[in-house]
């Protein structure tokens, strides 16, 4: 039986279909109990790790093909397709994927985004398997620094511009410069990336290692583009340290300052500073202010200036088309200026007297205002400084006349005020002391020292008045002592009032100018006519000052020395004199008795009680006071000299030296011994005389009884 070609074709197709059905049936029959995913509990920053994927308890011996995706915290870090896996029935199968092998169709996101250095807790590592198997499982992992390691950094300059050399200095946890740290600048707004304003693997970047000083340098215009404005990401990392990330926004936008002054006013020029992103003057750039169509070009100093004539809100535009900068719009509010007011005090104002000018607005003090004054027919004078916090400033006019004051301050309307400075009098009074009844002549002058004629002069409290003569003189006589006031007036001058005192004359008389302490002096006070005048008499001496009220005074000084006596009375000139009080003469006597030195102090044969005697014997000093009898004593056990002295300035001649000898017989016993010896001598003489008389008596009696040769009884 012959087969046709068409039959063979049909047969072959049936065979292929049958084979595919068998194979499909065999593949779909493979299954596992579950899939487990395992990663380390934690890794050090920068450390690689393994993702272990275990297929538990396969049901068949089969080779399967699967697609694998791994995400970390939802970000795809690895993908691979048609991976063959040999499964054995009942035997768990584990495959391992290393983080160093992570890869995606978009590149090595894990390494490029430095995810191994991004420290975090409980990062979810999820594995999704599809194809012959369809499983999803995950595990958690921590990425942490090794110990207490921590990075920090400084960037200079800050802020930086596209043209700057940017230096990044990296420090370790001890604030020491860190060598070989990685520093990466990524231009996030690079249009080559897939996403604008966010990091992606296509963004341009530049990486440097820090040198021995911990420094890494970058130049953005060189490393990226001379128009590389936008957002930048700065990453710093090193094994064992968590990644440190900062972002910077480098915009090609001109900087526009606030207006100067801060609150512009109508009719007042205000300025603004226009600078480039690097802080340099944006010279040549036009600035437009609307409404009104005002425009100003930025100067070499980076300034634009405007003056508007109407209050309102204005819009300032700089940059934009053709300038090379993005357009910047700033709103400026211009308001009307408040009115200044000026007051001048005191009123009236006088030449050579300080004039206080107060500047206000709406009743409130205005500080910092400039003030100028001008005299009619003269030149304008700017006062030094500006008004104080109280809105005041002062000046002293030296010439009389009509003046105007002008005050101004930015933000205010100027003010002009007129005032008049009056001339002032100088009254030359007599320099000598005025006496009652004497003629007084005064001279009236102006502020320049020229005499003033025709000025009205009066003496308050009296009937005296008149006019100064051509020489500016006015003469009068005061008949009573007392205090008077001279009043001078004339049109165009500030009135003057000067005090004038007419005094009587006192005479102080002392009946003696020298006396000895203990004596009295008589003091008498009389007036110029010799009449006793009760006055205040003040005596000042070593004991202090004493004041008495009397016309006659008997005064007994209590201390020796120079005394000043002064007599005074209201309306009278003082009188004074001096009085010399001599110290009293002091007599010191002494004698030694019973081992004591007895001393006696007297003056004019009168005992001096209560006076201190200073006794010095060798290195020993005694201070003793005399009793009511003027007597004092000290123990005198030592031989030698005893110096006795009195240092009281009220006494003179008060120093003697007493000598105690070293003989066996005390001087105190000499007199008694002499008396005893005299008595003994007298007794001896009496005995001798008595014996002689007795012997003589006996002889006379025998001669009368018998003659020689005779015998009794016979």
Residue pairs with C-beta under 8 A, 6 or more apart in sequence:
26 60
26 62
27 62
27 64
27 132
29 59
29 60
30 58
30 59
30 60
30 62
30 64
30 87
30 132
30 133
31 58
31 59
31 60
32 55
32 56
32 57
32 58
32 59
32 87
32 133
32 135
33 56
33 57
34 56
34 57
34 135
34 137
35 53
35 54
35 55
35 56
35 127
35 129
35 133
35 135
35 136
35 137
36 52
36 53
36 54
36 56
36 137
37 51
37 52
37 53
37 54
37 125
37 126
37 127
37 137
37 138
37 139
38 51
38 52
38 54
38 139
39 49
39 50
39 51
39 52
39 125
39 139
39 140
39 141
40 49
40 50
40 141
41 141
41 142
42 141
42 142
42 143
42 144
43 49
43 116
43 141
43 142
43 143
43 144
44 143
44 144
44 145
44 146
44 239
44 240
45 116
45 117
45 119
45 143
45 144
45 145
45 146
45 237
45 239
45 240
45 241
45 242
45 243
46 116
46 117
46 237
46 238
46 239
46 240
46 241
47 116
47 239
48 98
48 99
48 100
48 116
49 98
49 99
49 141
50 96
50 97
50 98
50 99
51 70
51 96
51 97
51 98
51 99
51 125
51 127
52 94
52 95
52 96
53 68
53 94
53 95
53 96
53 97
53 127
53 129
53 137
54 92
54 93
54 94
55 85
55 87
55 92
55 93
55 94
55 133
55 135
56 92
57 90
57 92
58 87
58 88
58 89
58 90
58 91
58 93
59 89
60 87
60 89
61 87
61 88
61 89
62 87
63 84
63 85
63 86
63 87
64 84
64 85
64 87
64 131
64 132
64 133
65 82
65 83
65 84
65 85
65 131
65 132
66 82
66 83
66 85
66 129
66 130
66 131
66 132
66 133
67 79
67 80
67 81
67 82
67 83
67 129
67 130
67 131
68 78
68 79
68 80
68 83
68 97
68 127
68 128
68 129
69 76
69 78
69 79
69 127
69 128
69 130
70 76
70 77
70 78
70 79
70 97
70 102
70 125
70 126
70 127
70 128
71 77
71 124
71 125
71 126
71 128
72 110
72 115
72 123
72 124
72 125
72 126
73 120
73 123
73 124
74 124
75 109
75 113
75 115
76 104
76 109
77 102
77 104
77 109
77 110
77 115
78 97
78 101
78 102
78 103
78 104
78 110
79 103
79 104
79 105
80 103
82 131
83 95
85 93
85 95
86 93
87 93
99 110
99 116
102 108
102 109
102 110
102 111
106 194
106 200
106 201
107 201
107 202
108 201
109 115
109 201
110 116
112 201
113 199
113 201
114 184
114 235
114 237
114 243
116 143
117 143
117 237
117 241
117 242
117 243
118 143
118 242
118 243
119 143
119 144
119 145
119 242
119 243
120 142
120 143
121 142
121 144
122 140
122 141
122 142
123 140
123 141
123 142
123 143
124 138
124 139
124 140
125 138
125 139
125 140
125 141
126 136
126 137
126 138
127 135
127 136
127 137
127 138
128 135
128 136
129 135
129 136
143 242
144 242
145 240
145 241
145 242
146 239
146 240
146 241
147 240
148 173
149 172
149 173
149 240
149 241
149 242
150 172
150 173
150 241
150 242
151 170
151 171
151 172
151 178
151 181
151 236
151 237
151 238
151 241
151 242
151 244
152 170
152 171
152 175
152 244
153 168
153 169
153 170
153 171
153 236
153 244
154 168
154 169
154 171
155 166
155 167
155 168
155 169
155 234
156 166
156 167
156 169
157 164
157 166
159 248
160 166
160 220
160 248
160 250
161 250
161 276
161 277
161 278
161 279
162 220
162 221
162 226
162 227
162 228
162 229
162 250
162 252
162 277
162 278
163 219
163 221
163 278
164 219
164 220
164 278
165 217
165 218
165 219
166 185
166 217
166 218
166 219
166 220
167 215
167 216
167 217
168 183
168 210
168 215
168 216
168 217
168 218
168 234
168 236
169 177
169 210
169 213
169 214
169 215
170 177
170 178
170 181
170 183
170 210
170 214
170 215
170 216
170 236
171 177
171 178
171 214
172 178
176 214
177 210
177 212
177 213
177 214
177 215
178 210
178 214
178 238
179 210
179 211
179 212
179 214
180 209
180 210
180 238
181 209
181 210
181 214
181 216
181 236
181 237
181 238
181 241
182 207
182 208
182 209
182 235
182 236
182 237
182 238
183 207
183 208
183 209
183 210
183 216
183 218
183 234
183 235
183 236
184 205
184 206
184 207
184 208
184 234
184 235
184 236
184 237
185 205
185 206
185 207
185 218
185 220
185 223
185 232
185 233
185 234
186 199
186 203
186 204
186 205
186 232
186 233
186 234
186 235
187 203
187 204
187 205
187 220
187 224
187 225
187 228
187 230
187 232
188 197
188 198
188 199
188 203
188 230
188 231
188 232
188 233
188 247
189 196
189 197
189 229
189 230
189 231
190 202
190 203
190 204
190 224
190 228
190 230
192 202
192 203
192 204
193 199
193 200
193 201
193 202
193 203
194 200
194 202
197 231
199 233
204 224
206 218
206 223
206 224
208 216
208 217
208 218
209 216
210 216
220 228
220 232
220 250
221 228
227 252
228 250
229 250
229 251
229 252
229 277
230 249
230 250
230 251
231 247
231 248
231 249
231 250
232 247
232 248
232 249
232 250
233 245
233 246
233 247
234 245
234 246
234 247
234 248
235 243
235 244
235 245
236 243
236 244
236 245
237 243
237 244
250 277
251 277
251 326
252 277
252 324
252 325
252 326
253 277
253 319
253 325
253 326
253 328
254 274
254 275
254 276
254 277
254 282
254 285
254 318
254 319
254 325
254 326
254 328
255 273
255 274
255 275
255 276
255 277
255 279
256 272
256 273
256 274
256 316
256 318
256 328
256 330
257 272
257 273
257 274
257 275
258 272
259 270
259 271
259 272
259 332
260 270
260 271
260 272
260 273
261 268
261 270
261 410
261 411
263 333
263 335
263 411
264 270
264 308
264 332
264 333
264 334
264 335
265 334
265 335
265 336
265 337
265 410
265 411
265 412
266 308
266 309
266 310
266 311
266 334
266 335
266 336
266 337
267 307
267 308
267 309
267 337
268 307
268 337
268 410
268 411
269 305
269 306
269 307
270 305
270 306
270 307
270 332
270 334
271 303
271 304
271 305
271 306
272 287
272 303
272 304
272 305
272 316
272 330
273 302
273 303
274 281
274 282
274 285
274 287
274 298
274 302
274 303
274 304
274 318
275 281
275 282
275 302
276 282
276 325
280 302
281 298
281 299
281 300
281 301
281 302
282 298
282 302
282 318
282 325
283 298
283 299
283 300
283 302
284 297
284 298
285 297
285 298
285 318
285 319
285 323
285 325
286 295
286 296
286 297
286 298
286 318
286 323
287 295
287 296
287 297
287 298
287 304
287 316
287 317
287 318
288 294
288 295
288 316
288 317
288 318
289 295
289 296
289 306
289 308
289 314
289 315
289 316
289 332
290 314
290 315
290 317
291 312
291 314
292 308
292 310
292 314
294 306
294 308
296 304
296 305
296 306
297 304
298 304
298 318
308 314
308 334
310 334
311 334
311 335
311 336
312 333
312 334
313 331
313 332
313 333
313 334
314 331
314 332
314 333
314 334
315 329
315 330
315 331
315 332
316 329
316 330
316 331
316 332
317 327
317 328
317 329
318 325
318 327
318 328
318 330
319 325
319 326
319 327
319 328
320 326
320 327
321 327
337 411
337 412
337 413
338 361
338 362
338 411
338 412
338 413
339 361
339 412
339 413
339 415
340 359
340 360
340 361
340 366
340 369
340 407
340 408
340 409
340 412
340 413
340 414
340 415
341 359
341 360
341 361
341 415
342 357
342 358
342 359
342 405
342 407
342 415
342 416
342 417
343 357
343 358
343 360
343 417
344 355
344 356
344 357
344 358
344 405
344 417
344 419
345 355
345 356
345 358
346 353
346 355
346 356
348 420
348 422
348 494
349 355
349 397
349 419
349 420
349 421
349 422
350 421
350 422
350 423
350 424
350 494
351 397
351 398
351 399
351 400
351 421
351 422
351 423
351 424
351 447
351 494
352 396
352 397
352 398
352 424
352 447
353 396
353 397
353 424
353 494
354 394
354 395
354 396
355 394
355 395
355 396
355 397
355 419
355 421
356 392
356 393
356 394
357 371
357 373
357 383
357 387
357 392
357 393
357 394
357 395
357 405
357 407
358 365
358 390
358 391
358 392
359 365
359 366
359 369
359 371
359 387
359 391
359 392
359 393
359 407
359 409
359 415
360 366
360 391
361 412
364 391
365 387
365 389
365 390
365 391
365 392
366 387
366 391
366 407
366 409
366 412
367 386
367 387
367 388
367 389
367 390
367 391
368 386
368 387
368 409
369 386
369 387
369 391
369 393
369 407
369 408
369 409
369 412
370 382
370 386
370 407
370 408
370 409
371 382
371 383
371 386
371 387
371 393
371 405
371 406
371 407
372 380
372 381
372 382
372 383
372 405
372 406
372 407
373 380
373 381
373 383
373 395
373 403
373 404
373 405
373 406
374 380
374 381
374 403
374 404
374 406
375 397
375 399
375 401
375 402
375 403
375 421
376 401
376 402
376 403
376 404
377 401
378 399
378 401
380 406
383 393
383 395
385 393
386 393
387 393
387 407
397 403
397 421
398 447
399 421
399 447
400 421
400 422
400 423
400 424
400 447
400 492
401 420
401 421
402 418
402 419
402 420
402 421
403 418
403 419
403 420
403 421
404 416
404 417
404 418
404 419
405 416
405 417
405 418
405 419
406 414
406 415
406 416
406 417
407 414
407 415
408 414
408 415
422 492
422 493
422 494
423 446
423 447
423 492
423 493
423 494
424 446
424 447
424 493
424 494
424 496
425 444
425 445
425 446
425 452
425 455
425 488
425 490
425 493
425 494
425 495
425 496
426 444
426 445
426 446
426 447
426 449
427 442
427 443
427 444
427 445
427 486
427 488
427 496
427 498
428 442
428 443
428 444
428 445
429 442
429 486
429 498
429 500
430 440
430 441
430 442
433 503
433 573
434 440
434 478
434 500
434 501
434 502
434 503
435 502
435 503
435 504
435 505
435 528
435 573
436 478
436 479
436 480
436 481
436 502
436 503
436 504
436 528
437 477
437 478
437 479
438 477
438 478
439 475
439 476
439 477
440 475
440 476
440 477
440 478
440 500
440 502
441 473
441 474
441 475
442 457
442 473
442 474
442 475
442 486
443 451
443 468
443 471
443 472
443 473
444 451
444 452
444 455
444 457
444 468
444 472
444 474
444 488
445 451
445 452
445 472
446 452
446 493
451 468
451 471
451 472
452 468
452 472
452 490
452 493
453 467
453 468
453 469
453 470
453 471
453 472
454 467
454 468
454 490
455 467
455 468
455 472
455 488
455 489
455 490
455 493
456 465
456 466
456 467
456 488
456 489
456 490
457 465
457 466
457 467
457 468
457 474
457 486
457 487
457 488
458 464
458 465
458 466
458 486
458 487
459 465
459 476
459 478
459 484
459 485
459 486
459 487
459 500
460 484
460 485
460 486
460 487
461 484
461 485
462 478
462 484
464 476
466 474
466 476
467 474
468 474
478 484
478 500
478 502
480 502
481 502
481 503
481 504
481 571
481 572
482 501
482 502
482 571
483 499
483 500
483 501
483 571
484 499
484 500
484 501
484 502
485 497
485 498
485 499
485 500
486 497
486 498
486 499
486 500
487 495
487 496
487 497
488 495
488 496
488 497
488 498
489 495
489 496
501 571
502 571
503 571
503 572
503 573
504 527
504 528
504 569
504 571
504 572
504 573
505 527
505 528
505 572
505 573
505 575
506 525
506 526
506 527
506 533
506 535
506 567
506 568
506 569
506 572
506 573
506 574
506 575
507 525
507 526
507 527
507 528
507 575
508 523
508 524
508 525
508 537
508 565
508 566
508 567
508 575
508 576
508 577
509 523
509 524
509 525
509 526
510 521
510 522
510 523
510 565
510 577
510 579
511 521
511 522
511 523
511 524
512 521
513 577
513 578
513 579
513 580
514 579
514 580
514 581
514 582
515 521
515 557
515 579
515 580
515 581
515 582
516 581
516 582
516 583
516 584
517 557
517 559
517 560
517 581
517 582
517 583
517 584
517 650
518 556
518 584
519 556
520 554
520 555
520 556
521 554
521 555
521 556
521 557
521 579
522 552
522 553
522 554
522 555
523 537
523 552
523 553
523 554
523 555
523 565
524 532
524 551
524 552
524 553
525 532
525 533
525 534
525 535
525 537
525 550
525 551
525 552
525 567
525 575
526 532
526 533
526 551
527 533
527 572
532 551
532 552
533 551
533 569
533 572
534 549
534 550
534 551
534 569
535 549
535 550
535 551
535 567
535 568
535 569
535 572
536 547
536 548
536 549
536 567
536 568
536 569
537 547
537 548
537 549
537 550
537 553
537 565
537 566
537 567
538 545
538 546
538 547
538 548
538 565
538 566
538 567
538 568
539 545
539 546
539 547
539 548
539 555
539 557
539 563
539 564
539 565
539 579
540 546
540 563
540 564
540 566
541 557
541 559
541 561
541 562
541 563
541 564
541 579
541 581
542 559
542 560
542 561
542 562
542 649
543 557
543 558
543 559
548 555
557 563
557 579
557 581
559 581
559 649
559 650
560 581
560 582
560 583
560 584
560 649
560 650
561 581
561 649
562 578
562 579
562 580
562 581
563 578
563 579
563 580
563 581
564 576
564 577
564 578
564 579
565 576
565 577
565 578
565 579
566 574
566 575
566 576
567 574
567 575
567 576
568 574
568 575
582 652
583 649
583 650
583 651
583 652
584 603
584 604
584 650
584 651
584 652
585 603
585 604
585 651
585 652
585 653
586 601
586 602
586 603
586 608
586 646
586 651
586 652
586 653
586 654
587 601
587 602
587 603
587 653
588 599
588 600
588 601
588 613
588 644
588 646
588 654
588 655
588 656
589 599
589 600
589 602
590 597
590 598
590 599
590 600
590 642
590 644
590 656
590 658
591 597
591 598
591 668
592 598
592 636
592 658
592 660
592 666
592 667
592 668
593 668
594 668
595 635
595 636
595 637
596 633
596 634
596 635
596 636
597 615
597 633
597 634
597 635
597 636
597 642
597 658
597 660
598 631
598 633
599 613
599 615
599 626
599 631
599 632
599 633
599 634
599 644
600 607
600 626
600 629
600 630
600 631
601 607
601 608
601 611
601 613
601 626
601 630
601 632
601 646
601 654
602 608
602 630
603 651
606 630
607 626
607 628
607 629
607 630
607 631
608 626
608 630
608 651
609 626
609 627
609 628
609 629
609 630
610 625
610 626
611 625
611 626
611 630
611 646
611 648
611 651
612 623
612 624
612 625
612 646
612 647
612 648
613 623
613 624
613 625
613 626
613 632
613 644
613 645
613 646
614 621
614 622
614 623
614 643
614 644
614 645
614 646
614 647
615 621
615 622
615 623
615 624
615 634
615 642
615 643
615 644
616 622
616 642
616 643
616 645
617 636
617 638
617 640
617 641
617 642
617 643
618 638
618 640
620 638
622 634
624 632
624 633
624 634
625 632
626 632
634 642
636 642
636 660
638 660
639 660
639 661
639 662
640 659
640 660
641 657
641 658
641 659
641 660
642 657
642 658
642 659
642 660
643 655
643 656
643 657
644 655
644 656
644 657
644 658
645 654
645 655
645 656
646 654
646 655
647 654
648 654
661 667
665 673
706 712
